[in-house]
Amino acid sequence: MENNVILEMKDITKRFPGVLALDHVSFRAYKGEILALCGENGAGKSTLMKILSGSYPENSYEGEIIVDGKPCHFMNPAQSEKAGIGMIYQEISMHLDMTIAENMFIGRWPMKNKTVDWKKMNDDAKEYLELVGLEIEPDKILRQLGASQQQLVSIARALSKEPKILVLDEPTSPLTQKESARLFEILHNLKNQGIACILISHKMEEVFQNADRVAVLRDGKTVAAYSIIETDEQRVVKDMVGREMKNFYPKEQVAVGQTVMEVRNFSVPHPSIPGRKIIDDVSFELKQGEILGIAGLVGAGRSELVNAIFGKDPKLLGEIYIDGKKADIKCPSDAIHYGIALATEDRKKDGIVGNMSIKENITLPLLEKVASHGVLNVKKEQKVSKEYFDNMNIKAPDMETMVQQLSGGNQQKVVLAKWMARNPQILILDEPTRGIDIGAKYEIYKIMMDLVKRGVSIIMISSELPELISMADRIMVISDEKIRGILNAKEYSQEKIMYLSAMSGKNTQNVGD
């Protein structure tokens, strides 16, 4: 086995001002294996991979990187790539206004007679796009693709560099189940070719179905490494969070009250296809103190529906009633006036202002409460933000910390804190636990339960069916523009939800309602 070591990172120590991010971290990866790298947000996984990728140059950390038996001294990402390391990041980083092929081969466009050989570049791009199962022309502008398609392009780009070691950071976050299955099929093929794949994932199901070994980081240290056949989910989670977690979903029975919101005959235009609807004539109600889950495949219109209810996106037709009275919602400020809050799917784009402090982010939606005649009341701002900073258990040195410096789970807590400060009657959560670790997920679930106990009503969109089944009181399934069923807790099963998610044609809105 020693002869098969392709990568060794030895005693890696990385310091930021006031923070020891990595403390003598060591691990190995072998040829022809899938190694899962697990740990909570903030454990040091991303920092470690930025060192491996050359994003943090050699003179900024202590320790040693050995690739294929040779010590490496990476001062930039190009040197890391040259050594055979390919990176696929959770946050897609490409040029949206360039073509797919241009993005895939940027910095290495094929030349012919001192000009770019566009035909060769497009042909080569098509070969790798087919490998990841993306049937799309390589001369299409990247901006025209959805998030999942962009992620597949980034995977194709990494594969086109023929790496010895492929690092994937939460690669399936934006992917459908079918696309995720295709990705892991590719990884197993790469493994059979002797390539080492390092998989960073919070999804235990992914880890145990695909990895050969697991390495766990906690608080910037290596705490465990073992073969997948020698461990189980409980042990990995315990090593990640430092404590036993027997119940991942802290769901409690809460008395559900009267209807607080009714959506009638709602239709929403398709965001990218003129003249087409993505939601067509749907109606449903939300009760006090309940968690209403929304399920459906990517592209079914779940986000578009809630964004239109909130006034963020346009609607074609439909009415909203709050406590039995018609609500006139034309923009988000109208929705906020009626006691509705929305934590969007993309927290970095729509949920936070990264270069502002935690304190400033929390009080951003309620400036009228912490200011008088246009002048900020600093004491009032401090008091309000401190209350929710403490209540949400946001892990940061202080409230002056920039939000972009926080882990994903703590960024999500800031998003929730800013809306909780407005005391909403209805809270819409779009993929609230995407990209965050098990410990942070548990804390988000606890916050949700505390809210419904206080009578807040929650709509939760999630692509993770175990999460919906465990936390929701009812699940509404959307497919092909329509609601295909509204199931209560006694009717839940992954198979039934997936069956309804794949339905089309005849509206079966009353199934299970």
N, C-alpha and C positions, 0 to 999 in steps of 0.2 A: 504493500500500500504506500510505503514511503516513496518509492520510485514514481508514484503517480501524482505526487503533489505538484499542482500547477501554480498555486498561489499561496504565499504565506505572508501574513501581516503580523509583525512581531513587536510587542511592547509599544503600541501606538498611543501616544499621549498628546492631546490637543487642548490648549488653553485659550479661552476668550477672556476679555477683561472681567475679572471677578467670578469666572466660571471655569471649572475643570470639566470640559465636555467629554474627554476620553482619558481614561486612567489605565495605562499599560494594557490596552486591549490586544489580544492575540487570537488568531484563528487560521485554519488552513482550509483550502478547497482543493479537491482532487479532480483529475481528468475524468470526464464521463460521469459526473454526478450532478444532481440538483441539490444544492445546499440552501436550506431556508434560514434566513437571518431574522430572528424575531425579537421583539422588545416593544415597550410602550413608546408613545411619542415622547421625544426628549431623552430617550435612552442612549442615543449617540449613533444610531444606524446611518442616518443620512450624512452626518459629519464624517464617519468612517469611509463611506463610499465617495464622498467629495475628495477625500485624501487619495483614495485609490484612482479616482478619475483625473487627478492632477489639478482639480479646481482649487484646492489648497496646496500651494507649492511646498516642496520638501523642507525649505527653511522655516516653515510656519508650524512645524510639529516635530515631535521626537518619535523615534522608532524606525523600523525598517520594512520595506516592501520587497519581496522576492517573487519574481515571475519566471516560471520554468527554470528554476535554479540560479537565476541571475539577479543580483541586487539592482533595484531600479531607483532612479532619482528624477521623479516627475516634477517639472516646474510649470507645466501647463497641460491642458487636456489633449493636445495634439501628441505629446510624448507618450501619454497613457494609451491612446488609440494605437500608436505605432507599436507598442509593446503587446498589442492584441487584446486590449480591454474594451468592451463595448458597453455603453450605458443606455438604459431606457428609464427615463425619469417619470415620476408620477405627474409632475407638472409639465405639460407638453411645451417644448421650447423650439418653435420653428417659425419660419417667415410666412405669415398668412397670405401675403399678396404675391408669393412666388408659386410656381407650379409644384406639383407633387415630385416630379423628377428632379427639378432644381433643388428642392429641399433635401432629397435623398442623397444627392451627390455634391452638395455644396462644398466648395474647397477642393474638389477633385473632378470637376466636369471634364469629360473626355474631349480632346482637341483633335482637329483635323485641318491641316493647312492654316494653322494659327487662328482658327475660329472654333467655336464650340460645335462638336458633332452632336447635334440635337437628336438625330435619328438613333444613334447608338445609345445616348443617355436615356431616351424614352423606352427603347427596347430593353435595356438593362433594368430600368425601373419596373417595367411590366413583369419581368421575370420574378423579381422579389415581391411585388404586390400579389402575384398569383400564389406565391409561397405562403403568404399570411392569409390567403383567402379573400383578398380585396379585389373585386372585379370592377375596376374603374380606370378610366384613361389617365395615363401619367402626366398629360399636359393640362389637366384640370387645376384650377387655382385652389390652393389648400383651404382658403377661407370658406369655400363652398361646401366643405365637408363637415359632418357632425363630429362631436368629440371622440366617439368611439372609432370612427374612420381615421381621424387624425392620429390617434394612438396606434392604430395598425400601421400607418405610414411610418411613425417613429420606430416601430419594431422592424419594419422592412428596411429602414435606413441603417439600423444597427447591424442587421444580418448581412447587408451588402458589403460591410467592412470585414466580413469573415473573421470574427473575433475568436480568440482562444478561450476567453472568459467573458460571459455575458451577465451583466448585472441588471436586474429588473426590480424597480421600486414601485410596489403596488400597481403592477401592470394591468390588472383586470378592473380597476376602479370604474373606468368609463365604458367597459365592454359588456355586451350582452352575454347570456349563458353560452350561446352558440359560438360567439367570437372567443370567449374565454376557453372553451373546449378546444377550439382550433389552435389557440396560442400554446396550450399545454401539450398538444400533439406535436407542435413544432419543437418545443423544449425537449421532449423525449427523443425526437429524431436527432437533435443537436447532441444530446447526451450520448446517444449511440455512436455518434461520430467522434466522441472523445472530448467534446467541449464541456467546460464547467459552467454551470448556470447558478448564479446566486440570486435567490428569490426573496425579496423583502415583502412580507405580507402579514396583514392582521387577520386574515381569514384562515382559521384553523382547518377548515374543511379542505381548502386549497393545499395547505402545507402537508396534511396527512395523506392526501390522495396522490401527491406528486413528488414530494421531497424524499431524498435518501437519508439525509442527516439534517439536524437542527442545531443551530448555535443561537444562544440567547444572551442579549445584552440587557443590563439594568443599571441605571444611574452611571452610565459611562464606563462600565466594567463588564468583562466577560464572566458570566456566572455559570454557564453550562454549555455542553456540546455533547450530543449523543445521536446514535443511529435512530431512525424513525421507528424501527421495529422494537426498540428498547424503551420506548416512552409512550405517553398518551397525552391527550389534550389537557387534562387536569394538571399534570406535572409541568408542562410547558407554560401554561398560564400562571401557575404558582411561581415559577422561576421568573417570569416576566414582571409580575406585580409585587412579588415578595410576600404573598400571603395566599391562603387557600380561598378559592372562589368556587363554591359548589353550585351557586345559582347565578347564571349570567344575566338573567332577566328578572329584576325585582318587581314583578307585576303584582298588584294587590287589587282586591275587589273594591270598587268605589261605586257608591249609589249614583246611578245616572238619572239626570233630571229631565226637564221639559226641553222641547226643541228651542235652540237659541239662534240657529241660522238655517234658512231654507233657500236652496238654489233651484230656480225653476227655468226649464227650457233653455238651458245655456248652450250657445254655439260660439266656437272660437275659430278664427281663420288660421289656416296653416301658415307657419312662419316663413316658409321658403317656396311654397307652391301657390302662385296666384290663382284665385278662384276656387280653391279647395278648402274644406274644413278639416281641422284636426280633432275638434270636438263638435258633435252634432246633436243638439236638442237633448241634453242630459239634465236630470233633476235628482236631487238628493237632499237629505237633511242632516244636521249635526246637533246632537243633544248636549246638555250641560254636563260637564264632568266626564265625558267619554273621549276615548282615543279612537278616531275613525281612520283606519289605514286605507291607503290607496295603492293598489298593485297594478301591474301591467308591464309589458315589455318596453324597452327603450324605444322612444318615438311614438308611443301610444297616445301621448297628449296629456299626461299627468301634470307635468310642470306648467304646460300652457294653460290648463284649466285653472289651477290655483293662482297663477300669475294674473289671469284675466279677472278672477274674483277679487284680487287685491288691487286691481286697477293699474298694475304694472304693464300689462300687455292689453291690446284691444280685444273687444268681444264683438260678435256680430249681432247676437240677440240674447235675451235672458234677463231675469230679474233676481234680485237677492233680497231676502227678508231677514231682518235682525229683530229677534223678540216679537215676531209677528208684524213688524212695520217695514214697509218697503225702504230699502237703503239705496241712495243715489251715489254710486261709486264710479267716478270717472278717472281717478288717479290715486296713487298710494296715500296721499294725505287725507283723502276722503275715507279710505278704508281704516286708517289709523283713528280718525274721528269716531268711527263706529266700533272701535275697540278690537280691530283685527290687526294682527302682527304676522309678518312673513319672514322666516329665515330661509333664504334661497339655497338652491343646490350648490351654487358656486360661491362659497363664502369669501374667497379672495377677490372676486370680481364685484359682487353685490352686497357682501355682508360686513366687510371691515374696510377701514382705511389704514393700510399697513404702516405708513410712515407717521401715524398719529399714535399717541399713547393709549393705554388701556382706559385711563380716566376719560380722555377726550372721546373715545369710541363709545363708551357706555352712555355718556350724556349727549351724544350727537342728536338722537331723535327727540330730545326733550329740552332743547335750548330755551324754549319759552318758559320752562319751569326753573331754570338755573340762571336766568338773566332777567334784568329789569331795564326797560327803555333802551334795549340794545347793548347794555353793559353786563358783562359776565360777573356773576356773584361767585367768586372763587371759593369761598367757604361752603356755599350751598353745593357747588359742583363737587367739591371734595367729599362732602358728607354723603351725597347721593351715590356717587361712584364707589365709595368705600363700602357702603352697605351691600351692594351687589357684587363687588369684588370679593368680599368675605363670604356672602351667601352661596356664591357659585364655586367657591373653593378654587379660584383661578391661581394656578401655580406660576408665580413670577416674583422677581425680587421686590418690586413695588408697582404702584399704579402708573408710574411715569415710564415704565418699560414700553417700547414700541411694540405694537401688536404683531408686526412682521417677524419679531424675534421669538414669538411663542410657538409651541408645538401645535399641531392641527387640532388636538382635542381642546387645548386652552383657547385657541382662536374661536372655536365653536362656542365655548362657554361665554366668551366676550359678546358674540352675536346674541346669544340668549339673554345675557345680562342687560344689554341695551334695550331689548324689547320688554323684559320683565319690569324694568324701571318705569314703563308706561302702564303697567297693570292691565294687560289686554284681557278681553273676555274670550277671544278666540285666537289660538296660536297655530299657524300653519308651518310645519317643519318639512322641508324638501330634502330628502337624503341627509338627515341630521347626524348620522354617524359614519358617513363615507370618509374613508382615509384616516380614521382614528383608531387607536388601539383598544383592546378589550377593557382595560381599566377605565379609560376615559368614556367608553361606551356605557359602561355600568353607571358612571356618574351622571351621564346625560339621561339615562332611563330613570334614575332616582329623582332627577329634577322634574322630569315629565310626571312622575307619580305625585310628587309634592304639589304640582300645579293642578292636576285634576282633583286632588283632595280639596283644594281651595275653590273648586267650581269652574276652573278654566277648562275650555273645550279645545281639543287638539286634533288637527288633521295631520297625519304623518304619511308622507310618501317614502317608500323604501323599496330598493331592488333586492334586499335580503329577506327572503320569505320567512326564515326562522324568526327574524326580528319582528316582522309584522304579526306573525301567528302568536308570538309570545306576548306582545305588548298591546295589540289593538283589541277593542271590544267588538268592533265590526270591521270587515274588510270589503271595500268597494273595488271591483276589478274593471279596468278600462281596456278596451281593445277596439280597433277599427272604428274610431270616432264615437263609440257608444259605451255605456255602462253595461257590462255583460252579466253582472251579478253583484248583490250585496249580501255577504255571508255573515252570520253571527258566530260566536265563539264555538258553539257546538258543531258547526258545519265545516270548520277549518281542516284543510289538508293541503300540502304542497301540490299534490296531484290535481285537486279540484281547482286551485287557483291557477295553475299553469294551463289546465284545460280551458278555463274561461279566458285567460290571457291570449290564447291562440284563436279565439272565436272571431268570426266575421259574419257579415250579412244580417240576418234577422236579429233585432234587438231583444235580448233576454234580460232586460233590466230587473225584472221581478224575481229572478232566480235567487232563492235563498234569502229574500228580503223579508 
